[in-house]
């Protein structure tokens, strides 16, 4: 079932960051229902292929600045060359192509780079409090260390996609989407870098790709999000248009 809506962005950066934190909070509480096998220190999914938006990059930079660790971040970025992954389509571009029955040129996985994330320190995330949704949404019902494949419930994958779309939507008025390295390099103006930064413009939500039985769960989560972040206009008419379904 494809639910197509029209929505715009009407918010300044402060309100966008507040909305992003609300999204993280609602998602985290919902995802607790799944008995994931993931444990602190496994780090199998912590690679340089993780993607995020420029808004999420700004939140990471804010956190680093508050901790007085700008030089530390600069040193970390020196370990991650931009442009290694060449994603060709964002999640909302993919959804738009599906809704319009168009052939998708490329996919949302890009050329995966399994090099460990530069923010891993002794197998623990050093920016865990502000990690992007791409990290928060990873999980597996079975242990996947040692080359094993991750397993997730189908509804969990659907909700991950919906929330990824919403987060991209928040940056769709001039922001970008790419890997963590490319986004953070693009926000850092201090020095030369090796490799060409590869960014894609973040796109607004064209609609959600859902099965009928998934609609109630998505609707309930959007209601929670609306209640937790009541400032109207932040998502345009997205939630107002979707909830009556």
Biotite code that builds the C-alpha atoms (Angstrom):
import biotite.structure as struc

atoms = struc.array([
    struc.Atom([0.000, 0.000, 0.000], chain_id="A", res_id=1, res_name="UNK", atom_name="CA", element="C"),
    struc.Atom([1.470, 3.363, -1.020], chain_id="A", res_id=2, res_name="UNK", atom_name="CA", element="C"),
    struc.Atom([0.323, 6.376, 0.952], chain_id="A", res_id=3, res_name="UNK", atom_name="CA", element="C"),
    struc.Atom([1.235, 9.529, -0.901], chain_id="A", res_id=4, res_name="UNK", atom_name="CA", element="C"),
    struc.Atom([1.177, 12.904, 0.803], chain_id="A", res_id=5, res_name="UNK", atom_name="CA", element="C"),
    struc.Atom([2.432, 16.396, 0.108], chain_id="A", res_id=6, res_name="UNK", atom_name="CA", element="C"),
    struc.Atom([4.410, 18.081, 2.846], chain_id="A", res_id=7, res_name="UNK", atom_name="CA", element="C"),
    struc.Atom([6.720, 21.021, 3.282], chain_id="A", res_id=8, res_name="UNK", atom_name="CA", element="C"),
    struc.Atom([9.247, 22.206, 5.842], chain_id="A", res_id=9, res_name="UNK", atom_name="CA", element="C"),
    struc.Atom([8.552, 25.280, 7.942], chain_id="A", res_id=10, res_name="UNK", atom_name="CA", element="C"),
    struc.Atom([11.090, 25.440, 10.752], chain_id="A", res_id=11, res_name="UNK", atom_name="CA", element="C"),
    struc.Atom([14.355, 27.049, 11.759], chain_id="A", res_id=12, res_name="UNK", atom_name="CA", element="C"),
    struc.Atom([17.429, 25.047, 12.731], chain_id="A", res_id=13, res_name="UNK", atom_name="CA", element="C"),
    struc.Atom([16.658, 25.154, 16.457], chain_id="A", res_id=14, res_name="UNK", atom_name="CA", element="C"),
    struc.Atom([13.200, 23.658, 15.985], chain_id="A", res_id=15, res_name="UNK", atom_name="CA", element="C"),
    struc.Atom([14.536, 21.086, 13.535], chain_id="A", res_id=16, res_name="UNK", atom_name="CA", element="C"),
    struc.Atom([17.048, 19.888, 16.111], chain_id="A", res_id=17, res_name="UNK", atom_name="CA", element="C"),
    struc.Atom([14.309, 19.694, 18.720], chain_id="A", res_id=18, res_name="UNK", atom_name="CA", element="C"),
    struc.Atom([12.179, 17.671, 16.299], chain_id="A", res_id=19, res_name="UNK", atom_name="CA", element="C"),
    struc.Atom([15.103, 15.354, 15.562], chain_id="A", res_id=20, res_name="UNK", atom_name="CA", element="C"),
    struc.Atom([15.562, 14.616, 19.265], chain_id="A", res_id=21, res_name="UNK", atom_name="CA", element="C"),
    struc.Atom([11.823, 13.936, 19.545], chain_id="A", res_id=22, res_name="UNK", atom_name="CA", element="C"),
    struc.Atom([12.102, 11.451, 16.668], chain_id="A", res_id=23, res_name="UNK", atom_name="CA", element="C"),
    struc.Atom([15.017, 9.710, 18.377], chain_id="A", res_id=24, res_name="UNK", atom_name="CA", element="C"),
    struc.Atom([13.067, 9.506, 21.651], chain_id="A", res_id=25, res_name="UNK", atom_name="CA", element="C"),
    struc.Atom([9.871, 8.105, 20.142], chain_id="A", res_id=26, res_name="UNK", atom_name="CA", element="C"),
    struc.Atom([11.778, 5.571, 18.075], chain_id="A", res_id=27, res_name="UNK", atom_name="CA", element="C"),
    struc.Atom([13.946, 4.414, 20.977], chain_id="A", res_id=28, res_name="UNK", atom_name="CA", element="C"),
    struc.Atom([10.932, 3.747, 23.206], chain_id="A", res_id=29, res_name="UNK", atom_name="CA", element="C"),
    struc.Atom([9.143, 1.848, 20.427], chain_id="A", res_id=30, res_name="UNK", atom_name="CA", element="C"),
    struc.Atom([12.163, -0.292, 19.462], chain_id="A", res_id=31, res_name="UNK", atom_name="CA", element="C"),
    struc.Atom([12.601, -1.577, 23.014], chain_id="A", res_id=32, res_name="UNK", atom_name="CA", element="C"),
    struc.Atom([9.929, -4.208, 22.322], chain_id="A", res_id=33, res_name="UNK", atom_name="CA", element="C"),
    struc.Atom([12.331, -6.204, 20.156], chain_id="A", res_id=34, res_name="UNK", atom_name="CA", element="C"),
    struc.Atom([14.672, -8.641, 21.966], chain_id="A", res_id=35, res_name="UNK", atom_name="CA", element="C"),
    struc.Atom([17.773, -7.621, 20.040], chain_id="A", res_id=36, res_name="UNK", atom_name="CA", element="C"),
    struc.Atom([20.945, -9.620, 20.495], chain_id="A", res_id=37, res_name="UNK", atom_name="CA", element="C"),
    struc.Atom([23.123, -6.522, 20.137], chain_id="A", res_id=38, res_name="UNK", atom_name="CA", element="C"),
    struc.Atom([25.467, -5.823, 23.040], chain_id="A", res_id=39, res_name="UNK", atom_name="CA", element="C"),
    struc.Atom([27.877, -3.072, 23.957], chain_id="A", res_id=40, res_name="UNK", atom_name="CA", element="C"),
    struc.Atom([31.191, -3.670, 22.258], chain_id="A", res_id=41, res_name="UNK", atom_name="CA", element="C"),
    struc.Atom([30.114, -5.891, 19.352], chain_id="A", res_id=42, res_name="UNK", atom_name="CA", element="C"),
    struc.Atom([30.443, -3.094, 16.762], chain_id="A", res_id=43, res_name="UNK", atom_name="CA", element="C"),
    struc.Atom([29.722, -5.269, 13.713], chain_id="A", res_id=44, res_name="UNK", atom_name="CA", element="C"),
    struc.Atom([27.437, -2.629, 12.156], chain_id="A", res_id=45, res_name="UNK", atom_name="CA", element="C"),
    struc.Atom([29.691, 0.315, 13.083], chain_id="A", res_id=46, res_name="UNK", atom_name="CA", element="C"),
    struc.Atom([31.237, 0.953, 9.683], chain_id="A", res_id=47, res_name="UNK", atom_name="CA", element="C"),
    struc.Atom([32.018, 3.922, 7.475], chain_id="A", res_id=48, res_name="UNK", atom_name="CA", element="C"),
    struc.Atom([28.966, 3.115, 5.345], chain_id="A", res_id=49, res_name="UNK", atom_name="CA", element="C"),
    struc.Atom([26.566, 4.621, 7.892], chain_id="A", res_id=50, res_name="UNK", atom_name="CA", element="C"),
    struc.Atom([24.572, 7.442, 6.298], chain_id="A", res_id=51, res_name="UNK", atom_name="CA", element="C"),
    struc.Atom([22.979, 10.541, 7.814], chain_id="A", res_id=52, res_name="UNK", atom_name="CA", element="C"),
    struc.Atom([21.677, 14.013, 7.039], chain_id="A", res_id=53, res_name="UNK", atom_name="CA", element="C"),
    struc.Atom([23.399, 17.353, 7.430], chain_id="A", res_id=54, res_name="UNK", atom_name="CA", element="C"),
    struc.Atom([21.011, 18.112, 10.309], chain_id="A", res_id=55, res_name="UNK", atom_name="CA", element="C"),
    struc.Atom([22.311, 15.067, 12.172], chain_id="A", res_id=56, res_name="UNK", atom_name="CA", element="C"),
    struc.Atom([25.832, 16.235, 11.394], chain_id="A", res_id=57, res_name="UNK", atom_name="CA", element="C"),
    struc.Atom([25.078, 19.614, 12.980], chain_id="A", res_id=58, res_name="UNK", atom_name="CA", element="C"),
    struc.Atom([23.849, 17.861, 16.138], chain_id="A", res_id=59, res_name="UNK", atom_name="CA", element="C"),
    struc.Atom([27.115, 15.893, 16.336], chain_id="A", res_id=60, res_name="UNK", atom_name="CA", element="C"),
    struc.Atom([29.137, 19.090, 15.891], chain_id="A", res_id=61, res_name="UNK", atom_name="CA", element="C"),
    struc.Atom([27.095, 20.834, 18.598], chain_id="A", res_id=62, res_name="UNK", atom_name="CA", element="C"),
    struc.Atom([27.847, 18.003, 21.014], chain_id="A", res_id=63, res_name="UNK", atom_name="CA", element="C"),
    struc.Atom([31.557, 18.039, 20.217], chain_id="A", res_id=64, res_name="UNK", atom_name="CA", element="C"),
    struc.Atom([31.699, 21.820, 20.666], chain_id="A", res_id=65, res_name="UNK", atom_name="CA", element="C"),
    struc.Atom([29.927, 21.611, 24.021], chain_id="A", res_id=66, res_name="UNK", atom_name="CA", element="C"),
    struc.Atom([32.551, 19.104, 25.156], chain_id="A", res_id=67, res_name="UNK", atom_name="CA", element="C"),
    struc.Atom([35.377, 21.320, 23.882], chain_id="A", res_id=68, res_name="UNK", atom_name="CA", element="C"),
    struc.Atom([36.628, 18.558, 21.582], chain_id="A", res_id=69, res_name="UNK", atom_name="CA", element="C"),
    struc.Atom([36.792, 20.279, 18.205], chain_id="A", res_id=70, res_name="UNK", atom_name="CA", element="C"),
    struc.Atom([40.442, 19.271, 17.688], chain_id="A", res_id=71, res_name="UNK", atom_name="CA", element="C"),
    struc.Atom([39.512, 15.678, 18.531], chain_id="A", res_id=72, res_name="UNK", atom_name="CA", element="C"),
    struc.Atom([36.799, 15.723, 15.853], chain_id="A", res_id=73, res_name="UNK", atom_name="CA", element="C"),
    struc.Atom([39.208, 17.198, 13.320], chain_id="A", res_id=74, res_name="UNK", atom_name="CA", element="C"),
    struc.Atom([41.657, 14.359, 14.037], chain_id="A", res_id=75, res_name="UNK", atom_name="CA", element="C"),
    struc.Atom([38.880, 11.785, 13.651], chain_id="A", res_id=76, res_name="UNK", atom_name="CA", element="C"),
    struc.Atom([37.829, 13.202, 10.294], chain_id="A", res_id=77, res_name="UNK", atom_name="CA", element="C"),
    struc.Atom([41.414, 13.004, 9.092], chain_id="A", res_id=78, res_name="UNK", atom_name="CA", element="C"),
    struc.Atom([41.044, 9.212, 9.406], chain_id="A", res_id=79, res_name="UNK", atom_name="CA", element="C"),
    struc.Atom([37.949, 9.096, 7.180], chain_id="A", res_id=80, res_name="UNK", atom_name="CA", element="C"),
    struc.Atom([38.428, 10.096, 3.563], chain_id="A", res_id=81, res_name="UNK", atom_name="CA", element="C"),
    struc.Atom([35.268, 11.494, 1.951], chain_id="A", res_id=82, res_name="UNK", atom_name="CA", element="C"),
    struc.Atom([33.845, 10.133, -1.270], chain_id="A", res_id=83, res_name="UNK", atom_name="CA", element="C"),
    struc.Atom([34.679, 6.464, -0.623], chain_id="A", res_id=84, res_name="UNK", atom_name="CA", element="C"),
    struc.Atom([31.003, 5.507, -0.803], chain_id="A", res_id=85, res_name="UNK", atom_name="CA", element="C"),
    struc.Atom([29.025, 6.754, -3.794], chain_id="A", res_id=86, res_name="UNK", atom_name="CA", element="C"),
    struc.Atom([25.375, 6.523, -2.834], chain_id="A", res_id=87, res_name="UNK", atom_name="CA", element="C"),
    struc.Atom([23.180, 7.316, -5.811], chain_id="A", res_id=88, res_name="UNK", atom_name="CA", element="C"),
    struc.Atom([19.716, 7.667, -4.321], chain_id="A", res_id=89, res_name="UNK", atom_name="CA", element="C"),
    struc.Atom([18.263, 8.793, -0.992], chain_id="A", res_id=90, res_name="UNK", atom_name="CA", element="C"),
    struc.Atom([15.449, 6.990, 0.792], chain_id="A", res_id=91, res_name="UNK", atom_name="CA", element="C"),
    struc.Atom([12.849, 9.547, -0.285], chain_id="A", res_id=92, res_name="UNK", atom_name="CA", element="C"),
    struc.Atom([14.066, 9.434, -3.873], chain_id="A", res_id=93, res_name="UNK", atom_name="CA", element="C"),
    struc.Atom([13.651, 5.673, -3.764], chain_id="A", res_id=94, res_name="UNK", atom_name="CA", element="C"),
    struc.Atom([10.117, 6.036, -2.329], chain_id="A", res_id=95, res_name="UNK", atom_name="CA", element="C"),
    struc.Atom([9.156, 8.574, -5.003], chain_id="A", res_id=96, res_name="UNK", atom_name="CA", element="C"),
    struc.Atom([10.334, 6.258, -7.774], chain_id="A", res_id=97, res_name="UNK", atom_name="CA", element="C"),
    struc.Atom([8.311, 3.381, -6.315], chain_id="A", res_id=98, res_name="UNK", atom_name="CA", element="C"),
    struc.Atom([5.191, 5.514, -5.912], chain_id="A", res_id=99, res_name="UNK", atom_name="CA", element="C"),
    struc.Atom([5.430, 6.700, -9.511], chain_id="A", res_id=100, res_name="UNK", atom_name="CA", element="C"),
    struc.Atom([6.242, 3.195, -10.806], chain_id="A", res_id=101, res_name="UNK", atom_name="CA", element="C"),
    struc.Atom([9.603, 4.359, -12.131], chain_id="A", res_id=102, res_name="UNK", atom_name="CA", element="C"),
    struc.Atom([12.755, 2.333, -12.443], chain_id="A", res_id=103, res_name="UNK", atom_name="CA", element="C"),
    struc.Atom([15.116, 3.116, -9.579], chain_id="A", res_id=104, res_name="UNK", atom_name="CA", element="C"),
    struc.Atom([18.552, 4.151, -10.777], chain_id="A", res_id=105, res_name="UNK", atom_name="CA", element="C"),
    struc.Atom([20.881, 2.830, -8.107], chain_id="A", res_id=106, res_name="UNK", atom_name="CA", element="C"),
    struc.Atom([19.830, 1.909, -4.582], chain_id="A", res_id=107, res_name="UNK", atom_name="CA", element="C"),
    struc.Atom([20.057, 3.135, -1.011], chain_id="A", res_id=108, res_name="UNK", atom_name="CA", element="C"),
    struc.Atom([22.937, 0.853, -0.030], chain_id="A", res_id=109, res_name="UNK", atom_name="CA", element="C"),
    struc.Atom([25.665, 2.308, -2.243], chain_id="A", res_id=110, res_name="UNK", atom_name="CA", element="C"),
    struc.Atom([29.051, 0.620, -2.324], chain_id="A", res_id=111, res_name="UNK", atom_name="CA", element="C"),
    struc.Atom([29.365, -0.585, 1.241], chain_id="A", res_id=112, res_name="UNK", atom_name="CA", element="C"),
    struc.Atom([32.619, 0.116, 3.042], chain_id="A", res_id=113, res_name="UNK", atom_name="CA", element="C"),
    struc.Atom([33.100, -2.170, 6.035], chain_id="A", res_id=114, res_name="UNK", atom_name="CA", element="C"),
    struc.Atom([36.003, -0.165, 7.438], chain_id="A", res_id=115, res_name="UNK", atom_name="CA", element="C"),
    struc.Atom([35.275, 0.410, 11.151], chain_id="A", res_id=116, res_name="UNK", atom_name="CA", element="C"),
    struc.Atom([33.773, 3.771, 12.038], chain_id="A", res_id=117, res_name="UNK", atom_name="CA", element="C"),
    struc.Atom([36.382, 6.297, 13.168], chain_id="A", res_id=118, res_name="UNK", atom_name="CA", element="C"),
    struc.Atom([34.272, 7.063, 16.236], chain_id="A", res_id=119, res_name="UNK", atom_name="CA", element="C"),
    struc.Atom([34.750, 3.549, 17.629], chain_id="A", res_id=120, res_name="UNK", atom_name="CA", element="C"),
    struc.Atom([37.130, 3.634, 20.577], chain_id="A", res_id=121, res_name="UNK", atom_name="CA", element="C"),
    struc.Atom([37.899, 0.244, 22.152], chain_id="A", res_id=122, res_name="UNK", atom_name="CA", element="C"),
    struc.Atom([34.808, -1.094, 20.352], chain_id="A", res_id=123, res_name="UNK", atom_name="CA", element="C"),
    struc.Atom([32.572, 1.521, 21.967], chain_id="A", res_id=124, res_name="UNK", atom_name="CA", element="C"),
    struc.Atom([30.948, 4.512, 20.237], chain_id="A", res_id=125, res_name="UNK", atom_name="CA", element="C"),
    struc.Atom([32.532, 7.772, 21.371], chain_id="A", res_id=126, res_name="UNK", atom_name="CA", element="C"),
    struc.Atom([29.547, 9.862, 20.173], chain_id="A", res_id=127, res_name="UNK", atom_name="CA", element="C"),
    struc.Atom([26.843, 7.467, 21.328], chain_id="A", res_id=128, res_name="UNK", atom_name="CA", element="C"),
    struc.Atom([24.559, 10.156, 22.780], chain_id="A", res_id=129, res_name="UNK", atom_name="CA", element="C"),
    struc.Atom([24.314, 11.921, 19.413], chain_id="A", res_id=130, res_name="UNK", atom_name="CA", element="C"),
    struc.Atom([24.793, 9.019, 17.019], chain_id="A", res_id=131, res_name="UNK", atom_name="CA", element="C"),
    struc.Atom([22.671, 9.395, 13.859], chain_id="A", res_id=132, res_name="UNK", atom_name="CA", element="C"),
    struc.Atom([19.521, 7.420, 13.144], chain_id="A", res_id=133, res_name="UNK", atom_name="CA", element="C"),
    struc.Atom([21.467, 5.181, 10.788], chain_id="A", res_id=134, res_name="UNK", atom_name="CA", element="C"),
    struc.Atom([23.247, 3.838, 13.875], chain_id="A", res_id=135, res_name="UNK", atom_name="CA", element="C"),
    struc.Atom([20.186, 3.846, 16.139], chain_id="A", res_id=136, res_name="UNK", atom_name="CA", element="C"),
    struc.Atom([18.163, 1.791, 13.676], chain_id="A", res_id=137, res_name="UNK", atom_name="CA", element="C"),
    struc.Atom([20.712, -1.007, 13.285], chain_id="A", res_id=138, res_name="UNK", atom_name="CA", element="C"),
    struc.Atom([19.912, -4.159, 15.197], chain_id="A", res_id=139, res_name="UNK", atom_name="CA", element="C"),
    struc.Atom([19.564, -7.902, 14.973], chain_id="A", res_id=140, res_name="UNK", atom_name="CA", element="C"),
    struc.Atom([17.497, -10.581, 16.650], chain_id="A", res_id=141, res_name="UNK", atom_name="CA", element="C"),
    struc.Atom([20.491, -12.931, 16.400], chain_id="A", res_id=142, res_name="UNK", atom_name="CA", element="C"),
    struc.Atom([24.198, -12.489, 17.001], chain_id="A", res_id=143, res_name="UNK", atom_name="CA", element="C"),
    struc.Atom([25.776, -11.359, 13.731], chain_id="A", res_id=144, res_name="UNK", atom_name="CA", element="C"),
    struc.Atom([29.443, -11.054, 14.728], chain_id="A", res_id=145, res_name="UNK", atom_name="CA", element="C"),
    struc.Atom([32.007, -12.998, 12.755], chain_id="A", res_id=146, res_name="UNK", atom_name="CA", element="C"),
    struc.Atom([30.400, -12.400, 9.380], chain_id="A", res_id=147, res_name="UNK", atom_name="CA", element="C"),
    struc.Atom([26.883, -13.507, 10.255], chain_id="A", res_id=148, res_name="UNK", atom_name="CA", element="C"),
    struc.Atom([23.847, -11.786, 8.797], chain_id="A", res_id=149, res_name="UNK", atom_name="CA", element="C"),
    struc.Atom([21.569, -9.560, 10.879], chain_id="A", res_id=150, res_name="UNK", atom_name="CA", element="C"),
    struc.Atom([17.882, -10.447, 11.239], chain_id="A", res_id=151, res_name="UNK", atom_name="CA", element="C"),
    struc.Atom([15.093, -7.988, 11.976], chain_id="A", res_id=152, res_name="UNK", atom_name="CA", element="C"),
    struc.Atom([11.318, -8.211, 12.236], chain_id="A", res_id=153, res_name="UNK", atom_name="CA", element="C"),
    struc.Atom([9.584, -6.951, 9.047], chain_id="A", res_id=154, res_name="UNK", atom_name="CA", element="C"),
    struc.Atom([7.697, -4.251, 10.972], chain_id="A", res_id=155, res_name="UNK", atom_name="CA", element="C"),
    struc.Atom([10.952, -3.065, 12.505], chain_id="A", res_id=156, res_name="UNK", atom_name="CA", element="C"),
    struc.Atom([12.409, -2.615, 9.022], chain_id="A", res_id=157, res_name="UNK", atom_name="CA", element="C"),
    struc.Atom([9.295, -0.715, 7.905], chain_id="A", res_id=158, res_name="UNK", atom_name="CA", element="C"),
    struc.Atom([9.434, 1.673, 10.860], chain_id="A", res_id=159, res_name="UNK", atom_name="CA", element="C"),
    struc.Atom([13.132, 2.212, 10.239], chain_id="A", res_id=160, res_name="UNK", atom_name="CA", element="C"),
    struc.Atom([12.310, 3.244, 6.684], chain_id="A", res_id=161, res_name="UNK", atom_name="CA", element="C"),
    struc.Atom([9.492, 5.585, 7.760], chain_id="A", res_id=162, res_name="UNK", atom_name="CA", element="C"),
    struc.Atom([11.664, 7.338, 10.347], chain_id="A", res_id=163, res_name="UNK", atom_name="CA", element="C"),
    struc.Atom([14.580, 7.570, 7.914], chain_id="A", res_id=164, res_name="UNK", atom_name="CA", element="C"),
    struc.Atom([12.226, 9.296, 5.472], chain_id="A", res_id=165, res_name="UNK", atom_name="CA", element="C"),
    struc.Atom([11.018, 11.750, 8.117], chain_id="A", res_id=166, res_name="UNK", atom_name="CA", element="C"),
    struc.Atom([14.571, 12.635, 9.163], chain_id="A", res_id=167, res_name="UNK", atom_name="CA", element="C"),
    struc.Atom([15.591, 13.202, 5.544], chain_id="A", res_id=168, res_name="UNK", atom_name="CA", element="C"),
    struc.Atom([12.460, 15.351, 5.154], chain_id="A", res_id=169, res_name="UNK", atom_name="CA", element="C"),
    struc.Atom([13.717, 17.647, 7.943], chain_id="A", res_id=170, res_name="UNK", atom_name="CA", element="C"),
    struc.Atom([16.767, 18.533, 5.839], chain_id="A", res_id=171, res_name="UNK", atom_name="CA", element="C"),
    struc.Atom([14.919, 18.828, 2.540], chain_id="A", res_id=172, res_name="UNK", atom_name="CA", element="C"),
    struc.Atom([15.020, 22.621, 2.432], chain_id="A", res_id=173, res_name="UNK", atom_name="CA", element="C"),
    struc.Atom([18.659, 22.824, 1.436], chain_id="A", res_id=174, res_name="UNK", atom_name="CA", element="C"),
    struc.Atom([20.312, 20.115, 3.514], chain_id="A", res_id=175, res_name="UNK", atom_name="CA", element="C"),
    struc.Atom([22.065, 16.981, 2.339], chain_id="A", res_id=176, res_name="UNK", atom_name="CA", element="C"),
    struc.Atom([22.287, 13.229, 2.808], chain_id="A", res_id=177, res_name="UNK", atom_name="CA", element="C"),
    struc.Atom([25.410, 11.084, 2.565], chain_id="A", res_id=178, res_name="UNK", atom_name="CA", element="C"),
    struc.Atom([27.813, 9.021, 4.655], chain_id="A", res_id=179, res_name="UNK", atom_name="CA", element="C"),
    struc.Atom([28.901, 10.305, 8.054], chain_id="A", res_id=180, res_name="UNK", atom_name="CA", element="C"),
    struc.Atom([32.381, 11.112, 6.732], chain_id="A", res_id=181, res_name="UNK", atom_name="CA", element="C"),
    struc.Atom([31.116, 13.137, 3.786], chain_id="A", res_id=182, res_name="UNK", atom_name="CA", element="C"),
    struc.Atom([28.517, 15.027, 5.823], chain_id="A", res_id=183, res_name="UNK", atom_name="CA", element="C"),
    struc.Atom([30.963, 15.917, 8.604], chain_id="A", res_id=184, res_name="UNK", atom_name="CA", element="C"),
    struc.Atom([33.681, 16.868, 6.128], chain_id="A", res_id=185, res_name="UNK", atom_name="CA", element="C"),
    struc.Atom([31.194, 19.135, 4.347], chain_id="A", res_id=186, res_name="UNK", atom_name="CA", element="C"),
    struc.Atom([30.449, 20.931, 7.628], chain_id="A", res_id=187, res_name="UNK", atom_name="CA", element="C"),
    struc.Atom([34.127, 21.350, 8.504], chain_id="A", res_id=188, res_name="UNK", atom_name="CA", element="C"),
    struc.Atom([35.745, 24.300, 6.744], chain_id="A", res_id=189, res_name="UNK", atom_name="CA", element="C"),
    struc.Atom([39.129, 24.242, 8.478], chain_id="A", res_id=190, res_name="UNK", atom_name="CA", element="C"),
    struc.Atom([41.494, 22.351, 6.274], chain_id="A", res_id=191, res_name="UNK", atom_name="CA", element="C"),
    struc.Atom([42.340, 20.324, 3.176], chain_id="A", res_id=192, res_name="UNK", atom_name="CA", element="C"),
    struc.Atom([41.087, 16.790, 2.770], chain_id="A", res_id=193, res_name="UNK", atom_name="CA", element="C"),
    struc.Atom([41.805, 13.852, 0.521], chain_id="A", res_id=194, res_name="UNK", atom_name="CA", element="C"),
    struc.Atom([38.957, 12.757, -1.702], chain_id="A", res_id=195, res_name="UNK", atom_name="CA", element="C"),
    struc.Atom([35.982, 14.591, -3.142], chain_id="A", res_id=196, res_name="UNK", atom_name="CA", element="C"),
    struc.Atom([32.976, 15.079, -0.916], chain_id="A", res_id=197, res_name="UNK", atom_name="CA", element="C"),
    struc.Atom([29.913, 13.317, -2.263], chain_id="A", res_id=198, res_name="UNK", atom_name="CA", element="C"),
    struc.Atom([26.555, 14.764, -1.186], chain_id="A", res_id=199, res_name="UNK", atom_name="CA", element="C"),
    struc.Atom([22.978, 14.243, -2.334], chain_id="A", res_id=200, res_name="UNK", atom_name="CA", element="C"),
    struc.Atom([20.261, 16.858, -1.731], chain_id="A", res_id=201, res_name="UNK", atom_name="CA", element="C"),
    struc.Atom([17.865, 15.686, 0.969], chain_id="A", res_id=202, res_name="UNK", atom_name="CA", element="C"),
    struc.Atom([14.373, 15.199, -0.457], chain_id="A", res_id=203, res_name="UNK", atom_name="CA", element="C"),
    struc.Atom([10.890, 15.781, 1.014], chain_id="A", res_id=204, res_name="UNK", atom_name="CA", element="C"),
    struc.Atom([8.670, 12.816, 1.758], chain_id="A", res_id=205, res_name="UNK", atom_name="CA", element="C"),
    struc.Atom([6.662, 11.797, -1.327], chain_id="A", res_id=206, res_name="UNK", atom_name="CA", element="C"),
    struc.Atom([4.696, 9.195, 0.636], chain_id="A", res_id=207, res_name="UNK", atom_name="CA", element="C"),
    struc.Atom([5.153, 5.980, 2.590], chain_id="A", res_id=208, res_name="UNK", atom_name="CA", element="C"),
    struc.Atom([5.375, 2.465, 1.191], chain_id="A", res_id=209, res_name="UNK", atom_name="CA", element="C"),
    struc.Atom([3.290, 0.377, 3.571], chain_id="A", res_id=210, res_name="UNK", atom_name="CA", element="C"),
    struc.Atom([1.322, -2.832, 3.778], chain_id="A", res_id=211, res_name="UNK", atom_name="CA", element="C"),
    struc.Atom([-2.229, -2.379, 5.075], chain_id="A", res_id=212, res_name="UNK", atom_name="CA", element="C"),
    struc.Atom([-1.454, -4.188, 8.330], chain_id="A", res_id=213, res_name="UNK", atom_name="CA", element="C"),
    struc.Atom([1.455, -1.803, 8.992], chain_id="A", res_id=214, res_name="UNK", atom_name="CA", element="C"),
    struc.Atom([-0.643, 1.384, 8.858], chain_id="A", res_id=215, res_name="UNK", atom_name="CA", element="C"),
    struc.Atom([-1.919, 1.255, 12.492], chain_id="A", res_id=216, res_name="UNK", atom_name="CA", element="C"),
    struc.Atom([1.623, 0.975, 13.901], chain_id="A", res_id=217, res_name="UNK", atom_name="CA", element="C"),
    struc.Atom([2.900, 3.867, 11.791], chain_id="A", res_id=218, res_name="UNK", atom_name="CA", element="C"),
    struc.Atom([-0.140, 5.942, 12.645], chain_id="A", res_id=219, res_name="UNK", atom_name="CA", element="C"),
    struc.Atom([0.373, 5.353, 16.378], chain_id="A", res_id=220, res_name="UNK", atom_name="CA", element="C"),
    struc.Atom([4.019, 6.398, 16.188], chain_id="A", res_id=221, res_name="UNK", atom_name="CA", element="C"),
    struc.Atom([3.201, 9.561, 14.262], chain_id="A", res_id=222, res_name="UNK", atom_name="CA", element="C"),
    struc.Atom([0.616, 10.394, 16.921], chain_id="A", res_id=223, res_name="UNK", atom_name="CA", element="C"),
    struc.Atom([3.280, 9.988, 19.611], chain_id="A", res_id=224, res_name="UNK", atom_name="CA", element="C"),
    struc.Atom([5.662, 12.165, 17.650], chain_id="A", res_id=225, res_name="UNK", atom_name="CA", element="C"),
    struc.Atom([3.007, 14.827, 17.168], chain_id="A", res_id=226, res_name="UNK", atom_name="CA", element="C"),
    struc.Atom([2.258, 14.776, 20.894], chain_id="A", res_id=227, res_name="UNK", atom_name="CA", element="C"),
    struc.Atom([5.892, 14.982, 21.933], chain_id="A", res_id=228, res_name="UNK", atom_name="CA", element="C"),
    struc.Atom([6.690, 17.770, 19.496], chain_id="A", res_id=229, res_name="UNK", atom_name="CA", element="C"),
    struc.Atom([3.567, 19.886, 19.313], chain_id="A", res_id=230, res_name="UNK", atom_name="CA", element="C"),
    struc.Atom([4.972, 22.866, 17.402], chain_id="A", res_id=231, res_name="UNK", atom_name="CA", element="C"),
    struc.Atom([2.843, 22.878, 14.274], chain_id="A", res_id=232, res_name="UNK", atom_name="CA", element="C"),
    struc.Atom([4.502, 23.453, 10.934], chain_id="A", res_id=233, res_name="UNK", atom_name="CA", element="C"),
    struc.Atom([7.690, 21.514, 11.633], chain_id="A", res_id=234, res_name="UNK", atom_name="CA", element="C"),
    struc.Atom([6.620, 18.705, 9.329], chain_id="A", res_id=235, res_name="UNK", atom_name="CA", element="C"),
    struc.Atom([4.336, 20.774, 7.146], chain_id="A", res_id=236, res_name="UNK", atom_name="CA", element="C"),
    struc.Atom([1.059, 18.860, 6.751], chain_id="A", res_id=237, res_name="UNK", atom_name="CA", element="C"),
    struc.Atom([2.680, 15.440, 6.869], chain_id="A", res_id=238, res_name="UNK", atom_name="CA", element="C"),
    struc.Atom([1.269, 14.213, 10.170], chain_id="A", res_id=239, res_name="UNK", atom_name="CA", element="C"),
    struc.Atom([-2.088, 15.988, 9.792], chain_id="A", res_id=240, res_name="UNK", atom_name="CA", element="C"),
    struc.Atom([-2.574, 14.362, 6.391], chain_id="A", res_id=241, res_name="UNK", atom_name="CA", element="C"),
    struc.Atom([-1.472, 10.913, 7.453], chain_id="A", res_id=242, res_name="UNK", atom_name="CA", element="C"),
    struc.Atom([-3.240, 10.459, 10.781], chain_id="A", res_id=243, res_name="UNK", atom_name="CA", element="C"),
    struc.Atom([-6.840, 10.391, 9.483], chain_id="A", res_id=244, res_name="UNK", atom_name="CA", element="C"),
    struc.Atom([-6.105, 7.303, 7.402], chain_id="A", res_id=245, res_name="UNK", atom_name="CA", element="C"),
])
